[in-house]
Amino acid sequence: MARESSVPNDDRCVGDELSSTSNDETSELLGRRSYMKLAGATTAAAAVFSTGASADEGDYDVIEARGQVIRIGNETFENKLVDVSNGNGITFVVDGAATIRNIGISGLYQGDGFIFSITAPRGTVEFENIYIGDGANKSGSSFVHGPGAIFYHANASADVVFRECNVQGYPNNGWYCSNSSRGGSVTWERCFGKNNGVTTFRAASGGDTLRDCVAYNDNTDYSTDYGSWGNYNESSGRPLWVWQPGGCTVEDCHFDAGQYSAAVITHQGASVSLNGGAVSGGTQGRVNTANAGSSPDLSIPDGVPTSAEQAASGESDSGSDGGSEPVEDELEHTLLFDGDASDVTRYEFSVDGDVEPSNYEGATIDDAAGIEDAVAHGVVADWRDAFRFSGDLEDLTVDGPATVLLDDEEIDPADYGEELPHVLEVDGRGEPTSFEITVDGTIELDSEDEPEDEATTISGSTVQSSVTDDSLTFRFSGALTDVSIIDGEAAVSLDDEEIDPDEFGDHELLPHALVIDGTEDEEPSAYAFEASGAVFKSTYQDATIDADDVIEGRTVRGVVDDHLDAYWFDGGIEDFTLRGRAAVDVQYNVRDQ
């Protein structure tokens, strides 16, 4: 029998939002953060979603489907109720070694593609206590079989484990995990599937394992519960389908084909042996049932959630927690930074307890945000950052138009600590010394005199000045990103502790300048380039220092929108890409002119 290719081996399975950008030079940009993620600066695509209200007891967050794509990387994603009852789609792309637990999909799914798409190239991905059991309707899907529940991408090669998961009523496979061509394995433990089209458990290689799982079909009229599916043949709906040579391990599993021709089938030279458990409805292909019974127990395995709310709160019928850890009660507070598209907002805060990033209220966990010793900082614009923490909020600095909510109530940052909490002092050692300082927040001279009286220039978040046998003190918010002692010698102290300037940025006086000027174009321009030598950010020609622009070794990515970006570099520019109409100026040996 020819293989049914119900999902192509491309990103279509995760929706149009992952499509590549147009080749048109002036194609619409997605905004700074979305573009940077698509370009690979942090993750591969923006994880944008909205939430409704949280549960009364605060056990889980509610995510409302809006057609969004949410990427899950090397993180724990837990305690979410995903409401798809409004008819919109949603896709979770798992591209890292993630732990995904206590997730409930609530409502009849009418979107396109798969709910979860696994693309992780390495590591272990764990799904625990998941409910995708309210079914799906084919009518809104462009796929031949309609939407599916979970898809293991052909390019993935991670080891994936499913524990105590419930998938019912999805026309395009419950677990579509037979596609991998690059290794990896899939393990199912105490999972349950019912009335899924094509297959419930679609396995691939000899490394795949099913233990204590149940799957069956008992509904001959799918339109009754799940809307119109249509175009199904007699081989649809098998509980287990093993695809590739090498078979898989099946232990103590129970399968019933219902009205279909076979409960277990193999394909493309695969074989499988059922060890324990039972099967009803016959088999097709190389299936050994010598060690299996004929009267399957079709009850839901212990620990498997039976509703979306139960899964999201981490509960189970058997009294266990579904194999997952309870919500951390210790981190009882939430702090949400709701960005504004009109401008970038930089923030910093400290607590007297523990703090960790969170997906609360639709926030994304951003690699650009940092936490060290209960002090967190980051940047938002047209997105949200959120944190959970214990203890009290001690200091909070916000530079920009973002709104801040503490435990769902808007607060005034001025009520928490100092506006510019950090102190930087540059102390001369008797000879003229020039220096440059850059922070990712706001910086001011801590003096009653005006900066120009001290021969000090402040441009955005960068200061240029000099000392001899005196000292200058500055107050700033955010993080100290660069200290350059241009000539001479000086002692530098940060919050009363002397620091080594060499630990803050690249301070070599590089000879050449590259300027990307977006001031003459109404639309943003995105750029990327690679230098053959060292490269670092600059305020040359009054350019801004933007924390969202990324330098990785000698490769740079950034976006200009009504401002200038500038870089010092050595050697030559080996590769340059521009999307937009910004002006680009390369100036060699600038310091000699």
Disulfide bonds with the S-S distance in Angstrom:
none
